[in-house]
Amino acid sequence: MRESLKKLLAPALFVAALAFPLASEAQANHQHCRSGSVNARQGQQTARIRQGVRSGELTRRETQRLAAEQASIHTQEAFYRRSGGEFTPRERARVQRELKQSSRHIYRQKHDGQDRH
């Protein structure tokens, strides 16, 4: 019983840990999401993943894959911001493109008919 509980909670905790720093910023920047704020968009996507975990729409493996994709995008954005001292329009466009693709992945996984139950 304890092992099964750990298996169910592990993906949820992973996503929550990933989302925690982004969630507060996403709420603060909610109005800026349409203007192209990368952090706001990342926060929105992380919230969508968490909602999918809570509702059971996402399996453990889907959650892990989506969370890893979000972490990779976040790492890439951080690298761009550190290198060269500025986040160029070209780098921003690349991150936005990857976020758009990630958004499609989240949608597809949440609506693919598989669920945790």
Residue frames as a rotation matrix with the C-alpha (Angstrom) as fourth column:
MET 1
0.570 0.822 0.000 0.00
0.822 -0.570 0.000 0.00
0.000 0.000 -1.000 0.00
ARG 2
0.501 -0.450 -0.739 2.77
0.147 -0.797 0.586 2.40
-0.853 -0.403 -0.333 0.91
GLU 3
-0.589 -0.745 0.313 4.69
0.390 0.077 0.917 1.64
-0.707 0.663 0.246 -2.29
SER 4
-0.175 0.597 0.783 1.64
0.972 -0.020 0.233 2.32
0.154 0.802 -0.577 -4.46
LEU 5
0.794 0.434 -0.425 1.11
0.531 -0.836 0.138 5.63
-0.296 -0.335 -0.894 -2.67
LYS 6
0.009 -0.887 -0.462 4.73
0.085 -0.459 0.884 6.58
-0.996 -0.047 0.071 -3.33
LYS 7
-0.643 -0.256 0.722 4.32
0.677 0.251 0.692 5.68
-0.358 0.934 0.012 -7.00
LEU 8
0.289 0.841 0.458 1.25
0.934 -0.352 0.058 7.89
0.210 0.411 -0.887 -7.30
LEU 9
0.847 0.090 -0.525 2.72
0.329 -0.862 0.384 10.83
-0.418 -0.498 -0.760 -5.45
ALA 10
-0.088 -0.996 0.013 6.18
0.630 -0.045 0.775 10.87
-0.772 0.076 0.631 -7.04
PRO 11
-0.409 -0.085 0.908 5.14
0.868 -0.345 0.359 12.47
0.282 0.935 0.215 -10.37
ALA 12
0.642 0.723 0.253 2.88
0.582 -0.676 0.452 14.95
0.498 -0.143 -0.855 -8.61
LEU 13
0.708 -0.444 -0.549 5.65
0.377 -0.420 0.826 16.01
-0.597 -0.792 -0.130 -6.25
PHE 14
-0.330 -0.855 0.400 8.12
0.814 -0.043 0.579 16.28
-0.478 0.517 0.710 -9.12
VAL 15
-0.114 0.384 0.916 5.81
0.773 -0.545 0.325 18.61
0.624 0.745 -0.235 -11.05
ALA 16
0.868 0.471 -0.156 5.01
0.451 -0.618 0.644 20.60
0.207 -0.629 -0.749 -7.91
ALA 17
0.323 -0.836 -0.443 8.70
0.551 -0.215 0.806 21.08
-0.769 -0.505 0.392 -7.15
LEU 18
-0.540 -0.485 0.688 9.30
0.838 -0.228 0.496 22.19
-0.083 0.844 0.530 -10.70
ALA 19
0.040 0.712 0.701 6.30
0.711 -0.513 0.481 24.48
0.702 0.479 -0.527 -10.69
PHE 20
0.396 0.235 -0.888 6.70
0.896 -0.312 0.317 26.17
-0.203 -0.920 -0.334 -7.32
PRO 21
-0.470 -0.603 -0.645 9.09
0.468 -0.789 0.397 28.94
-0.749 -0.115 0.653 -8.41
LEU 22
-0.944 0.087 0.317 7.16
0.270 -0.345 0.899 29.52
0.188 0.935 0.302 -11.61
ALA 23
-0.176 0.980 -0.090 3.63
0.917 0.196 0.346 29.47
0.357 -0.022 -0.934 -10.21
SER 24
0.177 0.238 -0.955 3.93
0.718 -0.695 -0.040 32.62
-0.673 -0.678 -0.294 -8.13
GLU 25
-0.695 -0.487 -0.528 5.51
-0.013 -0.727 0.687 34.51
-0.719 0.484 0.499 -10.99
ALA 26
-0.820 0.452 0.351 2.89
0.499 0.261 0.827 33.22
0.282 0.853 -0.440 -13.41
GLN 27
0.170 0.915 -0.367 0.13
0.985 -0.172 0.026 34.64
-0.040 -0.366 -0.930 -11.23
ALA 28
0.023 -0.233 -0.972 1.91
0.355 -0.907 0.226 37.98
-0.935 -0.350 0.062 -10.97
ASN 29
-0.745 -0.421 -0.518 2.47
-0.318 -0.458 0.830 38.11
-0.587 0.783 0.207 -14.71
HIS 30
-0.286 0.687 0.668 -0.88
0.614 0.667 -0.422 36.66
-0.736 0.289 -0.613 -15.80
GLN 31
0.651 0.564 -0.508 -1.76
0.037 -0.692 -0.721 39.87
-0.758 0.451 -0.472 -17.67
HIS 32
0.091 -0.740 -0.666 1.53
-0.812 -0.442 0.380 39.73
-0.576 0.507 -0.641 -19.57
CYS 33
-0.148 -0.148 0.978 1.03
0.158 0.972 0.171 36.21
-0.976 0.180 -0.121 -20.92
ARG 34
0.737 0.495 0.460 -0.43
0.526 0.007 -0.850 37.58
-0.424 0.869 -0.255 -24.16
SER 35
0.841 -0.444 -0.309 2.48
-0.520 -0.821 -0.236 39.96
-0.149 0.359 -0.921 -24.57
GLY 36
0.640 -0.562 -0.524 4.92
-0.173 0.559 -0.811 37.06
0.748 0.610 0.261 -24.72
SER 37
0.195 -0.574 0.795 6.33
-0.979 -0.158 0.126 36.69
0.053 -0.803 -0.593 -21.23
VAL 38
-0.213 -0.384 -0.898 8.31
-0.410 0.870 -0.275 33.46
0.887 0.310 -0.343 -21.24
ASN 39
-0.975 -0.211 0.075 8.06
-0.147 0.348 -0.926 32.97
0.169 -0.914 -0.370 -17.47
ALA 40
-0.328 0.929 0.172 4.30
-0.797 -0.175 -0.579 33.51
-0.508 -0.327 0.797 -17.45
ARG 41
0.299 0.429 -0.852 3.85
-0.865 0.500 -0.052 31.00
0.404 0.753 0.520 -20.24
GLN 42
-0.559 -0.568 -0.604 6.03
-0.210 0.802 -0.560 28.45
0.802 -0.186 -0.567 -18.44
GLY 43
-0.899 0.265 0.349 3.96
-0.361 0.003 -0.933 28.94
-0.248 -0.964 0.092 -15.30
GLN 44
0.053 0.968 -0.244 0.72
-0.965 -0.013 -0.261 28.44
-0.256 0.249 0.934 -17.23
GLN 45
0.141 -0.048 -0.989 1.99
-0.619 0.775 -0.126 25.22
0.773 0.630 0.080 -18.79
THR 46
-0.857 -0.477 -0.194 3.21
-0.124 0.558 -0.821 23.88
0.500 -0.679 -0.537 -15.46
ALA 47
-0.585 0.735 0.344 -0.22
-0.645 -0.164 -0.746 24.63
-0.492 -0.658 0.570 -13.98
ARG 48
0.285 0.684 -0.671 -1.84
-0.941 0.332 -0.061 22.70
0.181 0.649 0.739 -16.85
ILE 49
-0.327 -0.475 -0.817 0.40
-0.275 0.875 -0.399 19.71
0.904 0.094 -0.417 -16.11
ARG 50
-0.976 -0.022 0.216 -0.47
-0.217 0.148 -0.965 19.86
-0.011 -0.989 -0.149 -12.39
GLN 51
-0.165 0.986 0.021 -4.17
-0.899 -0.141 -0.415 20.03
-0.407 -0.087 0.909 -13.25
GLY 52
0.215 0.187 -0.958 -3.76
-0.747 0.664 -0.038 16.98
0.629 0.724 0.283 -15.50
VAL 53
-0.761 -0.513 -0.398 -2.14
-0.091 0.691 -0.717 15.08
0.643 -0.509 -0.572 -12.64
ARG 54
-0.816 0.481 0.321 -4.92
-0.440 -0.157 -0.884 16.05
-0.375 -0.862 0.340 -10.22
SER 55
0.117 0.949 -0.292 -7.68
-0.945 0.017 -0.325 15.10
-0.304 0.314 0.899 -12.65
GLY 56
0.083 -0.155 0.984 -6.01
-0.078 0.984 0.161 11.82
-0.994 -0.090 0.069 -13.62
GLU 57
0.911 0.291 -0.291 -5.78
-0.276 -0.095 -0.957 12.80
-0.306 0.952 -0.006 -17.32
LEU 58
0.313 -0.891 -0.329 -2.02
-0.805 -0.066 -0.589 12.26
0.503 0.450 -0.738 -17.29
THR 59
0.868 -0.144 -0.476 -0.30
0.283 0.930 0.236 8.97
0.408 -0.339 0.848 -16.59
ARG 60
0.701 -0.672 -0.240 2.89
0.192 -0.146 0.970 8.84
-0.687 -0.726 0.026 -14.52
ARG 61
-0.139 -0.805 0.577 5.06
0.847 0.205 0.491 8.45
-0.513 0.556 0.653 -17.62
GLU 62
0.273 0.314 0.909 3.31
0.790 -0.613 -0.026 11.30
0.549 0.725 -0.415 -19.46
THR 63
0.991 0.122 -0.046 3.77
0.123 -0.757 0.642 13.55
0.044 -0.642 -0.765 -16.44
GLN 64
0.375 -0.924 -0.074 7.46
0.391 0.085 0.916 12.73
-0.841 -0.373 0.393 -16.19
ARG 65
-0.181 -0.429 0.885 8.00
0.979 0.003 0.201 13.40
-0.089 0.903 0.419 -19.89
LEU 66
0.518 0.474 0.712 6.12
0.569 -0.812 0.126 16.71
0.638 0.340 -0.691 -19.84
ALA 67
0.954 -0.204 -0.219 7.88
0.083 -0.524 0.848 17.86
-0.288 -0.827 -0.483 -16.66
ALA 68
0.078 -0.976 0.203 11.27
0.649 0.204 0.733 16.98
-0.757 0.074 0.650 -18.15
GLU 69
-0.021 -0.015 1.000 10.39
0.938 -0.345 0.015 18.95
0.345 0.938 0.021 -21.28
GLN 70
0.870 0.378 0.317 9.46
0.242 -0.886 0.396 21.98
0.430 -0.267 -0.862 -19.15
ALA 71
0.709 -0.668 -0.225 12.68
0.201 -0.114 0.973 21.67
-0.676 -0.735 0.053 -17.15
SER 72
-0.092 -0.755 0.649 14.72
0.918 0.188 0.349 21.48
-0.386 0.628 0.676 -20.35
ILE 73
0.299 0.279 0.913 13.12
0.691 -0.723 -0.006 24.65
0.658 0.632 -0.409 -21.71
HIS 74
0.996 0.084 -0.017 13.68
0.068 -0.664 0.745 26.42
0.051 -0.743 -0.667 -18.40
THR 75
0.378 -0.926 -0.001 17.35
0.489 0.199 0.849 25.36
-0.786 -0.322 0.528 -18.37
GLN 76
-0.123 -0.393 0.911 17.81
0.989 -0.121 0.082 26.56
0.078 0.912 0.404 -21.93
GLU 77
0.663 0.426 0.615 16.22
0.392 -0.898 0.198 29.92
0.637 0.110 -0.763 -21.13
ALA 78
0.909 -0.364 -0.202 18.46
0.079 -0.325 0.942 30.32
-0.409 -0.873 -0.267 -18.07
PHE 79
0.051 -0.927 0.372 21.52
0.799 0.261 0.541 29.53
-0.599 0.269 0.754 -20.20
TYR 80
0.089 0.050 0.995 20.50
0.851 -0.522 -0.050 32.14
0.517 0.851 -0.089 -22.78
ARG 81
0.902 0.328 0.281 20.00
0.148 -0.846 0.512 34.75
0.406 -0.421 -0.811 -20.08
ARG 82
0.702 -0.696 -0.154 23.42
0.202 -0.012 0.979 34.03
-0.683 -0.718 0.132 -18.51
SER 83
-0.128 -0.813 0.568 25.41
0.855 0.200 0.478 33.93
-0.502 0.547 0.670 -21.75
GLY 84
-0.447 -0.169 0.879 26.16
0.762 -0.586 0.275 37.27
0.468 0.793 0.391 -23.27
GLY 85
-0.914 -0.012 -0.406 24.31
0.302 -0.690 -0.658 39.27
-0.272 -0.724 0.634 -20.66
GLU 86
-0.471 0.807 -0.356 21.06
-0.745 -0.580 -0.329 39.65
-0.472 0.110 0.874 -22.56
PHE 87
-0.289 0.543 0.789 18.16
0.396 0.818 -0.418 37.55
-0.872 0.192 -0.451 -23.82
THR 88
-0.892 -0.178 -0.416 18.14
-0.256 -0.562 0.787 38.37
-0.374 0.808 0.455 -27.52
PRO 89
0.017 0.949 -0.314 14.99
-0.894 -0.126 -0.430 38.45
-0.448 0.287 0.847 -29.66
ARG 90
-0.072 -0.117 -0.990 16.26
-0.743 0.669 -0.025 35.42
0.665 0.734 -0.136 -31.58
GLU 91
-0.927 -0.292 -0.234 16.75
-0.053 0.720 -0.692 33.43
0.371 -0.629 -0.683 -28.36
ARG 92
-0.618 0.771 0.156 13.34
-0.472 -0.205 -0.858 34.55
-0.629 -0.603 0.490 -27.09
ALA 93
0.114 0.664 -0.739 11.73
-0.993 0.094 -0.069 33.41
0.023 0.742 0.670 -30.35
ARG 94
-0.439 -0.348 -0.828 13.38
-0.409 0.898 -0.161 30.00
0.800 0.268 -0.537 -30.06
VAL 95
-0.995 0.099 0.032 12.19
0.008 0.374 -0.927 29.54
-0.103 -0.922 -0.373 -26.48
GLN 96
-0.308 0.940 -0.149 8.68
-0.732 -0.334 -0.594 30.68
-0.608 -0.074 0.791 -27.43
ARG 97
-0.017 0.235 -0.972 8.66
-0.877 0.463 0.128 28.17
0.480 0.855 0.198 -30.32
GLU 98
-0.752 -0.328 -0.572 9.65
-0.046 0.892 -0.450 25.39
0.658 -0.312 -0.686 -27.94
LEU 99
-0.849 0.514 0.120 6.98
-0.194 -0.092 -0.977 26.48
-0.491 -0.853 0.177 -25.46
LYS 100
-0.065 0.841 -0.537 4.40
-0.980 -0.154 -0.123 26.39
-0.186 0.519 0.834 -28.24
GLN 101
-0.218 -0.097 -0.971 5.44
-0.503 0.864 0.027 22.85
0.836 0.494 -0.237 -29.14
SER 102
-0.970 -0.167 -0.178 5.37
0.073 0.500 -0.863 21.87
0.233 -0.850 -0.472 -25.47
SER 103
-0.543 0.838 0.052 1.87
-0.662 -0.389 -0.641 23.30
-0.517 -0.383 0.766 -25.16
ARG 104
0.114 0.550 -0.828 0.73
-0.912 0.389 0.133 21.06
0.395 0.739 0.546 -28.00
HIS 105
-0.586 -0.392 -0.709 2.33
-0.116 0.906 -0.406 18.06
0.802 -0.156 -0.577 -26.27
ILE 106
-0.944 0.282 0.171 0.47
-0.181 -0.009 -0.983 18.87
-0.276 -0.959 0.060 -23.04
TYR 107
-0.142 0.951 -0.275 -2.83
-0.937 -0.219 -0.272 19.14
-0.319 0.219 0.922 -24.90
ARG 108
0.009 0.117 -0.993 -2.30
-0.702 0.708 0.077 15.89
0.712 0.696 0.088 -26.77
GLN 109
-0.809 -0.382 -0.447 -1.32
0.019 0.744 -0.668 13.96
0.588 -0.549 -0.595 -23.66
LYS 110
-0.827 0.532 0.179 -4.26
-0.332 -0.206 -0.920 15.28
-0.453 -0.821 0.347 -21.67
HIS 111
0.113 0.941 -0.318 -6.72
-0.845 -0.078 -0.529 14.38
-0.523 0.328 0.787 -24.43
ASP 112
-0.525 -0.422 -0.740 -5.32
-0.795 0.553 0.249 11.05
0.304 0.719 -0.625 -25.65
GLY 113
0.418 0.819 -0.393 -7.81
-0.579 0.574 0.580 8.91
0.700 -0.015 0.714 -23.78
GLN 114
-0.133 -0.503 -0.854 -5.25
0.509 0.704 -0.495 7.44
0.850 -0.501 0.163 -21.39
ASP 115
0.402 0.182 0.897 -5.69
-0.596 -0.693 0.407 8.13
0.695 -0.698 -0.170 -17.73
ARG 116
-0.600 -0.730 0.327 -4.24
-0.683 0.255 -0.685 7.09
0.417 -0.634 -0.651 -14.44
HIS 117
-0.207 0.610 0.765 -7.38
-0.812 0.329 -0.482 5.28
-0.546 -0.721 0.428 -13.30
